[in-house]
Amino acid sequence: MSDSLNSSASRHPGRPKGAPRFPEGPQADPAGSHFERRIRSFQPRRSRVTAGQADALKRLWPKWGFDIDGGRVIDLGELFGNDNPVVLEIGFGMGEATAQMAAADPGTNILAVDVHTPGQGNLLNLADRGGLTNIRVGNGDAIILLREMLAPDALDGLRVFFPDPWPKKRHHKRRLIQPEFVSLAATRLRPGAILHCATDWEPYAEQMLEVLTAHPDFVNTQADGGFAPRPEFRPLTRFEGQGLDKGHVVNDLLFRRVPHTTSAQPPADA
Ligand SMILES: C[S@@+](CC[C@H](N)C(=O)[O-])C[C@H]1O[C@@H](n2cnc3c(N)ncnc32)[C@H](O)[C@@H]1O
């Protein structure tokens, strides 16, 4: 018997047309931002959700998942049940690398965000099977999470592994790593936090290096100002494997959030 659940309502006689796929699970367009005139870094895709992923979404979403609805600032201590450092990962895909990193570092909380429903189910399953309690899964646009739902200095790190490369020139504006995004991320990263990016698309790697090097809130951890050697703690990701199969070169970038400048502090009499 097939393991897959098809998303088409007509093949789900029990679900009326227009009803949510997962009533207690991740919602489509949780922030209601579909009609917002904003360029997005992801391509909405309707993908097949396997029975195993659907089961994980049903069982575990109420416990470990949350919608990025832009409606509140998250209390991260409450979300994770402890005050351990929190690292945000944007775009975890199917979540294999995320789960491995969470298992290797149980003292760090991982806020893992993507819009991809099968990946959300997959990561919940991996966390459950691995007995990992330090992962929470956010559904929606990470920009809205950063902008509306995280307090200043909330994060101890940010990971962006193999973001969509948007190779066509007319799509470059959809790339995540741009000055505006880096400025927004900087406000949510405490001083000393590491922004770790990796990509197998060399022109994008060059863009990342240029944008991050020019940004006043970050400093390269590499004394020579270049790419970092691949850190041992970063597992091979699914997209990375596909890139390597095509002969692509992988580059890692590790930049540190610099201390707040005095000009960024509120005035003494405020
Ligand atoms: C090319 S995939 C890489 C996945 C994974 N990191 C890997 O290396 O296998 C990029 C992922 O980022 C997600 N993504 C892109 N922009 C996003 C955003 N603004 N908010 C949340 N997820 C995003 C996409 O849905 C996609 O799953």
The ligand as a Gaussian input file, in Angstrom:
#p B3LYP/6-31G(d) Opt

LIG

0 1
 C       17.207000      24.904000      -1.019000
 S       16.328000      24.447000       0.414000
 C       17.622000      23.903000       1.518000
 C       17.109000      23.028000       2.619000
 C       18.158000      22.518000       3.616000
 N       18.775000      23.597000       4.363000
 C       19.217000      21.684000       2.929000
 O       20.351000      22.168000       2.823000
 O       18.902000      20.566000       2.527000
 C       15.864000      26.006000       1.074000
 C       14.717000      25.918000       2.056000
 O       14.497000      27.203000       2.610000
 C       13.110000      27.408000       2.778000
 N       12.893000      28.865000       2.838000
 C       13.280000      29.784000       1.922000
 N       12.949000      31.017000       2.321000
 C       12.335000      30.894000       3.533000
 C       11.752000      31.818000       4.446000
 N       11.735000      33.133000       4.187000
 N       11.185000      31.348000       5.575000
 C       11.182000      30.011000       5.830000
 N       11.741000      29.083000       5.004000
 C       12.296000      29.518000       3.866000
 C       12.493000      26.711000       1.570000
 O       11.147000      26.371000       1.792000
 C       13.396000      25.487000       1.436000
 O       12.892000      24.385000       2.144000

